[in-house]
Amino acid sequence: MDFERALEILKNAEGDEAGIRLASVDLQFPELPEAERARLREALEAASVPHWFDDRIIAELLEVSPEEAARIAVQLRQLPVVQAFSARGPGAANVHEKSRLALRARMKKKTPERLRGLSARALSAFAGEEPHLQIEAVYHWFTPEPEAAAWDCEGLYNQWNDAGRYEALLALGVTLDELVSAGLPAGLPRGVALYDLARIRYDYQPRDCTARQAADALSEFENAKDSWRIANTQDLLGDVEFDRGNLETAVAWRQRSLATWEQLVAESPDDTARQRNLSRSYIKVGDVESAQGDLDGALKSYRDSLAIAEKLVKQDPGNAGWQRDLSISYDKVGDVQNAQGDLDGALKSFRDSVAIRDKLAKQDPGNADWQRNLSVSYEKVGDVQRTQGDFDGGL
């Protein structure tokens, strides 16, 4: 292609970032008929919908035969805006990130129905149990069915968070960041994406933007009058301020969360999930009271938590999560008793915690967290025994 023709193609793009990317088809394949170049431009747009593509994915997106998809994929891989993506297997490629986002944004603005249709087709292309496939599926689900996608996203976050799968959570965070930046519908979709992203960053990537994202999520949930998620987000804001050393602000957020959980439990007294969250909320408030030096207030908060945890365990003694919560409450009560000089009370609380954690560790010897928790509880018991002068017991 001569220089003048190349300039004309770029001029026709009129400075549109996505248009310039699409012009790469005309620059790379000037000898092809216009109708074929137009189809290849459409294929490039489709390939920009997912984070990567191969022959099978192209076939799903364009609804063409495997043979036709293979031919199109060969042409796409020759474009300067496309690169190999070996992490997803032989023949996998992706549109450069900046180009991909520009092309998606153009479709979202000019042909939103097409973007929804391509996203819906992509769902079947990314079916599977591997985390990267589940994340990609949720990513596409947010376009045609954002509210349903929010529930699925929340489920993935909770599942991986409970299992300690931090690498999967970090990957989910990257995708949520992209979705939030690109724009999501107000309410549940945007609120959940913001909250999960803030939670991931708080737990694994401490950043100053965590508080801003959590505050934005809270605003979405408040507008939706979603009390459950309001309480969780208030709790997260309390965590952020506590870590910053802003104890007055932290306790204010945690007390607001506590009041919300108390209201939710009052509305549904038999809802064990609400009771469990209320128990945890008492601990959060107690932690700030303890840090402020209000040991009497902290002890009351921890005992309120303990009372709920004991009730839950009596209802279902085999629930390991509830048993663990109870052991935490015992430890918290014991810490305050120890600080107040009530060594006998502290020793009993710590031994009650040891009994639970010993049982859990024996049930699942491969669970490193439970083994560590048991070790911490033994240490607490030993510290009290040493203070009491029982050196043999402490040893």
C-alpha positions in Angstrom: 0.0 0.0 0.0 1.4 3.4 -0.9 1.9 6.2 1.6 -1.0 8.4 0.3 -3.5 5.6 0.6 -2.4 4.8 4.1 -2.9 8.4 5.1 -6.3 8.5 3.5 -7.4 5.4 5.5 -6.2 6.9 8.8 -7.8 10.3 7.9 -11.1 8.5 7.4 -10.9 7.2 10.9 -11.3 10.9 11.9 -9.1 10.5 15.0 -11.5 7.9 16.5 -9.3 5.6 18.7 -11.4 2.5 17.9 -11.7 3.6 14.2 -7.9 3.7 13.9 -7.7 0.2 15.3 -10.3 -1.1 12.8 -8.3 0.7 10.1 -5.5 -1.7 10.8 -7.4 -4.3 8.8 -7.3 -2.1 5.7 -3.7 -1.3 6.2 -2.7 -4.9 6.7 -4.9 -6.4 3.9 -5.3 -3.7 1.2 -5.6 -6.3 -1.5 -8.7 -7.9 -0.1 -12.1 -6.9 -1.5 -13.9 -4.3 0.7 -16.7 -6.8 1.6 -14.1 -9.2 3.0 -12.3 -6.4 4.9 -15.6 -5.3 6.4 -16.2 -8.9 7.7 -12.7 -9.0 9.1 -13.3 -5.6 10.9 -16.4 -7.1 12.4 -14.4 -10.1 13.4 -11.8 -7.8 15.1 -14.6 -6.2 17.0 -15.9 -9.6 18.1 -12.4 -10.7 19.1 -12.1 -7.6 21.4 -15.1 -8.7 23.5 -13.2 -11.4 25.4 -9.8 -11.1 27.0 -8.4 -13.7 24.6 -9.6 -15.8 21.7 -8.7 -18.9 19.7 -10.3 -20.7 16.8 -13.1 -22.2 19.0 -14.0 -18.9 20.6 -14.1 -17.1 17.2 -16.4 -19.8 16.0 -18.7 -19.2 19.0 -18.6 -15.5 18.7 -19.2 -15.3 14.9 -21.4 -18.4 14.7 -19.3 -19.8 11.8 -17.9 -23.2 11.1 -14.6 -24.4 12.7 -12.9 -24.1 9.3 -14.1 -20.6 8.7 -13.2 -19.6 12.2 -9.6 -21.0 11.7 -9.2 -18.9 8.5 -10.4 -15.7 10.2 -8.2 -16.3 13.3 -5.1 -16.7 11.0 -5.9 -13.2 9.5 -6.6 -11.7 12.9 -3.3 -12.9 14.3 -1.5 -11.0 11.5 -2.9 -7.6 12.6 -0.6 -5.3 14.6 -3.2 -4.9 17.3 -3.3 -8.6 18.0 -0.6 -10.6 19.9 0.0 -14.2 20.9 -1.4 -15.2 24.4 0.3 -18.5 25.1 -0.9 -18.6 28.7 -4.3 -19.8 27.3 -2.9 -22.5 25.1 -1.5 -23.0 21.6 -3.0 -20.7 19.0 -4.5 -18.3 21.7 -4.2 -14.6 21.1 -5.7 -11.4 22.3 -6.3 -7.9 21.1 -3.9 -5.4 22.8 -5.5 -4.1 26.0 -5.8 -0.5 24.9 -7.2 -1.5 21.5 -9.6 -4.0 23.1 -11.0 -1.5 25.5 -11.4 1.1 22.8 -13.3 -1.3 20.5 -15.6 -2.5 23.4 -16.3 1.1 24.3 -17.2 2.0 20.7 -19.6 -1.0 20.6 -21.1 -0.1 23.9 -21.9 3.4 22.7 -22.8 2.8 19.0 -24.1 -0.8 18.9 -25.0 -1.9 22.4 -27.3 -4.7 21.2 -24.4 -6.2 19.3 -22.1 -6.1 22.3 -24.8 -7.8 24.4 -25.3 -10.5 21.8 -21.5 -11.2 21.5 -21.2 -11.2 25.3 -24.0 -13.7 25.6 -22.4 -16.0 23.0 -19.1 -15.7 24.9 -20.7 -17.3 27.9 -20.8 -20.7 26.3 -17.2 -20.3 25.1 -15.9 -19.9 28.6 -17.8 -22.6 30.4 -15.6 -24.5 33.0 -14.5 -24.8 36.6 -11.1 -23.2 36.3 -11.0 -19.8 38.0 -9.9 -18.0 34.8 -12.9 -19.4 32.9 -15.4 -18.6 35.8 -14.0 -15.0 35.9 -14.3 -14.6 32.2 -17.9 -15.9 32.2 -18.9 -13.5 34.9 -17.2 -10.7 33.0 -19.4 -11.3 30.0 -22.5 -12.0 32.1 -22.4 -8.4 33.4 -23.3 -7.1 29.9 -26.6 -8.9 29.1 -27.7 -9.6 32.7 -25.9 -7.3 35.1 -28.0 -8.1 38.2 -27.6 -11.9 37.8 -23.9 -11.4 37.2 -23.6 -9.5 40.4 -25.0 -12.5 42.4 -22.6 -14.8 40.6 -19.7 -12.5 41.2 -20.6 -12.3 44.9 -20.8 -16.1 45.0 -17.3 -16.5 43.5 -15.8 -13.9 45.9 -17.3 -15.7 48.9 -16.3 -19.1 47.7 -12.7 -18.2 47.0 -12.4 -16.0 50.1 -13.5 -18.8 52.4 -11.0 -21.1 50.7 -8.2 -18.6 50.8 -7.7 -18.7 47.0 -5.9 -15.4 46.9 -4.6 -15.8 43.3 -8.1 -16.3 42.0 -9.3 -13.3 44.0 -6.5 -11.1 42.6 -7.5 -12.1 39.1 -11.2 -11.4 39.9 -10.1 -7.9 41.2 -8.4 -7.0 37.9 -11.6 -7.9 36.0 -13.8 -6.0 38.4 -11.5 -2.9 38.1 -12.0 -3.0 34.3 -15.8 -3.4 34.7 -16.1 -0.5 37.1 -13.9 1.7 35.0 -15.9 0.9 31.8 -19.2 1.7 33.7 -21.8 -0.6 35.2 -25.5 0.0 35.9 -26.2 1.7 39.2 -27.5 -0.3 42.1 -26.6 -4.0 42.8 -24.3 -4.5 39.8 -22.1 -1.5 40.4 -22.3 -1.8 44.2 -21.3 -5.5 44.3 -18.4 -4.9 41.8 -17.1 -2.0 43.9 -17.5 -3.8 47.2 -15.8 -7.0 46.1 -13.0 -5.0 44.5 -12.5 -3.0 47.7 -12.6 -6.1 49.8 -10.0 -7.8 47.6 -7.7 -4.8 47.7 -8.1 -4.4 51.4 -7.2 -8.1 52.1 -4.5 -8.6 49.5 -3.5 -5.3 47.9 -3.7 -2.5 50.5 -4.4 0.7 48.5 -5.6 4.2 49.4 -8.5 3.8 46.9 -10.1 1.1 49.0 -12.0 3.5 51.2 -13.3 5.5 48.1 -14.5 2.3 46.4 -16.1 1.1 49.6 -17.8 4.5 50.1 -19.1 4.4 46.5 -20.4 0.8 47.1 -22.2 2.0 50.2 -23.9 4.8 48.3 -25.2 2.3 45.7 -26.5 -0.1 48.5 -28.1 2.8 50.4 -29.9 3.9 47.3 -31.1 0.4 46.8 -32.0 0.1 50.5 -30.0 -3.2 50.7 -29.5 -3.4 54.5 -27.4 -6.6 54.4 -24.8 -5.1 52.0 -25.0 -1.7 53.7 -23.9 -3.4 57.0 -21.0 -5.3 55.3 -19.8 -2.1 53.6 -20.0 -0.1 56.8 -17.9 -2.8 58.5 -15.3 -2.6 55.7 -15.0 1.1 56.1 -14.6 0.6 59.8 -11.7 -1.9 59.1 -10.0 0.7 56.8 -10.2 3.4 59.4 -9.1 1.1 62.2 -6.0 0.2 60.3 -5.3 3.9 59.7 -5.4 4.4 63.4 -8.6 6.6 63.2 -10.3 4.9 66.1 -13.1 7.3 66.6 -14.1 7.1 62.9 -13.6 3.3 63.0 -15.9 2.8 66.0 -18.5 5.1 64.4 -18.6 2.9 61.3 -18.6 -0.3 63.2 -21.4 0.8 65.5 -23.5 1.8 62.5 -22.9 -1.7 61.1 -23.8 -3.2 64.5 -27.0 -1.3 64.6 -27.9 -2.5 61.1 -27.3 -6.1 62.0 -29.3 -5.7 65.2 -32.2 -4.5 63.2 -31.9 -7.3 60.6 -31.8 -9.9 63.4 -34.8 -8.3 65.0 -36.7 -8.6 61.7 -35.7 -12.3 61.3 -34.7 -13.8 64.7 -34.3 -17.3 63.3 -32.0 -16.3 60.4 -28.7 -17.9 61.5 -26.7 -16.0 58.9 -27.8 -12.7 60.3 -27.1 -13.9 63.9 -23.6 -14.9 62.8 -22.9 -11.5 61.3 -24.2 -9.8 64.4 -21.8 -11.9 66.5 -18.9 -10.9 64.3 -20.0 -7.2 64.4 -19.9 -7.2 68.3 -16.3 -8.4 68.0 -15.4 -5.6 65.6 -16.8 -3.0 68.0 -15.0 -4.7 70.9 -11.7 -4.5 69.0 -12.0 -0.8 68.7 -13.1 -0.4 72.3 -10.1 -2.5 73.4 -7.7 -0.3 71.3 -9.2 2.8 72.9 -8.5 1.3 76.4 -12.2 0.8 77.2 -11.7 -2.8 78.5 -15.1 -3.0 80.3 -16.9 -1.9 77.0 -14.8 -4.4 75.0 -15.5 -7.2 77.5 -19.3 -6.6 77.2 -19.1 -6.5 73.3 -17.1 -9.8 73.3 -19.5 -11.5 75.7 -22.4 -10.4 73.5 -20.6 -12.0 70.6 -19.9 -15.1 72.7 -23.6 -15.5 73.7 -24.7 -15.6 70.0 -21.9 -17.9 69.0 -22.7 -20.4 71.8 -26.4 -20.4 70.7 -25.5 -21.1 67.1 -23.1 -24.0 68.0 -25.8 -25.6 70.2 -28.2 -25.5 67.2 -25.6 -27.2 64.9 -22.6 -28.7 66.7 -21.2 -30.0 63.5 -20.8 -26.6 61.8 -17.1 -26.0 61.7 -17.4 -22.4 60.8 -19.6 -21.7 63.8 -17.2 -23.6 66.0 -14.4 -21.5 64.8 -16.4 -18.3 65.5 -17.0 -19.5 69.0 -13.3 -20.1 69.6 -12.5 -16.6 68.5 -15.1 -15.2 70.9 -13.5 -17.2 73.8 -10.1 -15.8 72.8 -11.3 -12.2 72.7 -13.0 -12.5 76.1 -9.9 -14.2 77.5 -7.6 -11.4 76.2 -9.6 -8.7 78.1 -9.8 -10.9 81.2 -6.0 -11.3 81.1 -5.5 -7.5 80.6 -7.8 -6.9 83.6 -5.8 -9.3 85.8 -8.6 -11.9 85.9 -6.1 -14.7 85.3 -8.4 -17.6 86.3 -11.2 -16.3 84.0 -8.7 -15.8 81.2 -7.3 -19.3 81.6 -10.8 -20.8 81.4 -11.7 -18.8 78.3 -8.4 -19.8 76.5 -8.8 -23.5 77.5 -12.4 -23.4 76.1 -10.9 -22.1 72.8 -8.2 -24.7 72.8 -10.8 -27.5 73.2 -12.7 -26.3 70.1 -9.5 -25.7 68.0 -8.0 -29.0 68.9 -11.2 -30.8 67.7 -11.2 -28.8 64.4 -7.5 -29.5 63.8 -8.0 -33.2 64.3 -11.0 -33.2 61.9 -9.0 -31.6 59.1 -5.2 -32.0 59.8 -4.4 -30.5 56.4 -6.1 -27.2 57.2 -3.1 -24.9 57.9 -5.2 -22.1 59.3 -6.8 -24.4 61.9 -3.4 -25.7 62.9 -2.1 -22.2 63.3 -5.2 -21.1 65.4 -4.6 -24.1 67.7 -1.0 -23.1 68.1 -2.0 -19.5 69.1 -4.5 -20.8 71.6 -1.9 -23.0 73.3 0.4 -20.0 73.5 -2.3 -17.9 75.2 -2.8 -20.7 77.8 0.9 -20.9 78.4 1.3 -17.2 78.9 -1.4 -17.1 81.6 0.1 -20.2 83.3 3.5 -18.5 83.4 2.1 -15.3 84.8 0.4 -17.4 87.5 3.8 -19.0 88.4 2.8 -22.4 86.9 6.0 -22.8 84.9 5.6 -26.5 84.4 2.2 -26.0 82.9 3.3 -23.0 80.9 6.2 -25.1 79.5 
